[in-house]
Amino acid sequence: MAVSNIDQTAGASHQPPAARRDAQGRIELASLADVIGWFLNYDQRVAAINYPTVEALFQWKQQEARRLDADAYTFDRAEDRLAVGIIQALTEHGNEQALHSWIKELLSALDEATKTNEAMASDYGLAPDEETSVMSEAEKIPAARERALYLTACWLETLCTAEVRVLGWVYQQLYGRPFHPNNF
């Protein structure tokens, strides 16, 4: 992955902004946009969504979605997909238990994607880094189906990491305690 140009000192000097609720108890979208923006600017694991190598991976994923289903909804950028996923998660999981369950599902998907990546990297001698992108490393995998599995797992690992970090902060803001998988 490319080296991030995130200002580490600015991010370290303050916390993400608070997620606020409106009079009906729903999250204010403006405050949520501020939270997402903060994480994109100051949290390296979330900001990775904007790395050129991740964007290339995302664009591959979008092409695959269109190839499999001409009517599939696609996004212009990986950052857009992240933001919509976070908003959708908070809209669809409107209480503590539901949001907790969703974050646990994301963690499970993250764990599965990480294990898939590690196994395939070991099997095929893959070592993506700052100079060698995931896309070019995937070319070492001879079977198209396995290559697609690897690339999908790489995308899911990045996306789930980013979503979990932002949703974990929002969870803490909304429910007054940090997310922990064993809370419920």
C-alpha positions as CSV (number, residue, x, y, z in Angstrom):
1,M,0.0,0.0,0.0
2,A,1.1,3.6,-0.6
3,V,2.5,5.6,2.3
4,S,-0.3,7.7,3.8
5,N,0.0,11.4,3.9
6,I,-2.2,11.6,7.0
7,D,-1.1,14.2,9.5
8,Q,-0.4,11.9,12.5
9,T,0.2,14.7,14.9
10,A,-3.2,16.4,14.2
11,G,-5.0,13.1,14.6
12,A,-3.2,12.2,17.8
13,S,-4.0,15.6,19.4
14,H,-7.7,15.2,19.3
15,Q,-10.5,12.6,19.3
16,P,-13.1,12.1,16.5
17,P,-16.1,14.4,16.8
18,A,-19.2,13.2,18.6
19,A,-22.0,11.5,16.7
20,R,-25.2,13.5,17.7
21,R,-28.8,12.5,17.7
22,D,-31.8,14.5,16.5
23,A,-35.0,15.1,18.4
24,Q,-36.3,11.8,17.2
25,G,-33.2,9.9,18.4
26,R,-31.8,9.3,14.9
27,I,-28.1,10.1,14.2
28,E,-27.7,13.6,12.7
29,L,-26.2,13.0,9.2
30,A,-24.1,16.1,9.5
31,S,-22.4,14.8,12.6
32,L,-22.0,11.4,11.0
33,A,-20.3,13.1,8.0
34,D,-17.9,14.8,10.4
35,V,-17.1,11.5,12.1
36,I,-16.4,9.7,8.8
37,G,-14.4,12.7,7.5
38,W,-12.3,12.7,10.7
39,F,-11.5,9.0,10.4
40,L,-10.6,9.4,6.7
41,N,-8.2,12.2,7.6
42,Y,-6.7,10.9,10.8
43,D,-7.1,7.1,11.1
44,Q,-4.6,5.3,8.8
45,R,-6.7,2.1,8.7
46,V,-9.8,4.0,7.5
47,A,-7.8,6.4,5.2
48,A,-6.5,3.3,3.4
49,I,-9.8,3.3,1.5
50,N,-8.4,6.3,-0.5
51,Y,-5.0,4.8,-1.3
52,P,-4.6,4.4,-5.1
53,T,-4.0,0.7,-4.8
54,V,-7.2,0.2,-2.8
55,E,-9.1,2.4,-5.3
56,A,-7.8,0.1,-8.1
57,L,-9.0,-2.9,-6.2
58,F,-12.4,-1.3,-5.6
59,Q,-12.7,-0.5,-9.3
60,W,-12.0,-4.1,-10.1
61,K,-14.7,-5.1,-7.7
62,Q,-17.2,-2.7,-9.3
63,Q,-16.3,-4.2,-12.8
64,E,-16.9,-7.7,-11.4
65,A,-20.3,-6.6,-10.0
66,R,-21.3,-5.2,-13.4
67,R,-20.1,-8.3,-15.2
68,L,-22.1,-10.6,-13.0
69,D,-25.2,-8.3,-12.9
70,A,-25.7,-5.5,-15.4
71,D,-28.2,-3.9,-13.0
72,A,-25.9,-4.0,-10.0
73,Y,-25.6,-0.7,-8.2
74,T,-22.1,0.6,-8.4
75,F,-20.3,3.5,-6.7
76,D,-17.8,6.0,-8.2
77,R,-15.2,5.6,-5.5
78,A,-14.3,3.4,-2.6
79,E,-14.8,6.2,-0.2
80,D,-18.4,6.6,-1.4
81,R,-19.0,2.9,-0.8
82,L,-17.6,3.2,2.7
83,A,-19.8,6.2,3.6
84,V,-23.0,4.6,2.3
85,G,-22.2,1.4,4.1
86,I,-21.8,3.2,7.4
87,I,-25.0,5.2,7.0
88,Q,-26.9,2.2,5.9
89,A,-25.6,0.2,8.9
90,L,-26.7,2.9,11.3
91,T,-30.1,3.3,9.6
92,E,-30.9,-0.4,9.5
93,H,-29.5,-1.2,13.0
94,G,-31.2,1.4,15.1
95,N,-30.7,0.1,18.6
96,E,-27.7,-1.1,20.6
97,Q,-28.3,-4.8,20.2
98,A,-28.8,-4.6,16.5
99,L,-25.8,-2.4,15.9
100,H,-23.7,-4.7,18.2
101,S,-24.8,-7.7,16.2
102,W,-23.9,-5.9,12.9
103,I,-20.4,-5.0,14.1
104,K,-19.9,-8.6,15.2
105,E,-20.9,-9.7,11.7
106,L,-18.4,-7.3,10.2
107,L,-15.7,-8.6,12.5
108,S,-16.5,-12.1,11.5
109,A,-16.3,-11.2,7.8
110,L,-13.0,-9.4,8.5
111,D,-11.6,-12.5,10.2
112,E,-12.7,-14.7,7.3
113,A,-11.2,-12.3,4.7
114,T,-8.0,-12.1,6.6
115,K,-7.6,-15.8,6.9
116,T,-8.4,-16.2,3.2
117,N,-5.7,-13.6,2.3
118,E,-3.2,-15.2,4.6
119,A,-3.8,-18.7,3.2
120,M,-3.7,-17.6,-0.4
121,A,-0.6,-15.5,0.1
122,S,1.1,-18.5,1.6
123,D,-0.1,-20.8,-1.2
124,Y,1.0,-18.6,-4.0
125,G,3.9,-16.6,-2.5
126,L,2.0,-13.3,-2.6
127,A,3.5,-10.3,-0.9
128,P,1.8,-7.1,-1.8
129,D,3.5,-4.0,-0.4
130,E,4.1,-0.3,-1.2
131,E,5.7,-1.2,-4.5
132,T,3.7,-4.2,-5.5
133,S,-0.1,-3.8,-5.5
134,V,-2.6,-6.5,-4.6
135,M,-3.8,-6.4,-8.2
136,S,-0.4,-7.2,-9.6
137,E,0.3,-9.8,-7.0
138,A,-3.0,-11.5,-7.7
139,E,-1.7,-12.2,-11.3
140,K,0.4,-14.9,-9.7
141,I,-2.7,-16.9,-9.0
142,P,-3.3,-19.0,-12.1
143,A,-7.1,-19.8,-11.7
144,A,-9.4,-16.9,-12.4
145,R,-11.9,-18.0,-9.7
146,E,-9.2,-18.2,-7.0
147,R,-7.8,-14.8,-8.1
148,A,-11.3,-13.3,-7.8
149,L,-11.6,-14.9,-4.3
150,Y,-8.3,-13.4,-3.2
151,L,-9.1,-9.9,-4.6
152,T,-12.6,-10.0,-3.0
153,A,-11.1,-11.0,0.3
154,C,-8.6,-8.1,0.0
155,W,-11.3,-5.6,-0.6
156,L,-13.5,-7.0,2.2
157,E,-10.5,-6.8,4.6
158,T,-10.0,-3.1,3.9
159,L,-13.7,-2.2,3.8
160,C,-14.6,-4.1,7.0
161,T,-11.6,-2.7,8.9
162,A,-12.7,0.8,8.0
163,E,-16.4,0.2,8.8
164,V,-15.7,-1.4,12.1
165,R,-13.4,1.4,13.2
166,V,-16.0,4.1,12.4
167,L,-19.0,2.1,13.7
168,G,-17.1,1.2,16.8
169,W,-16.6,4.9,17.6
170,V,-20.3,5.7,16.8
171,Y,-21.4,2.8,19.0
172,Q,-19.5,4.2,21.9
173,Q,-20.9,7.7,21.3
174,L,-24.5,6.4,21.1
175,Y,-24.4,3.9,23.9
176,G,-21.9,5.4,26.4
177,R,-19.5,2.4,26.3
178,P,-16.9,1.0,24.0
179,F,-18.0,-1.8,21.7
180,H,-16.9,-5.2,22.9
181,P,-17.9,-8.4,21.1
182,N,-19.0,-10.0,24.3
183,N,-21.2,-7.2,25.6
184,F,-24.4,-9.0,24.8
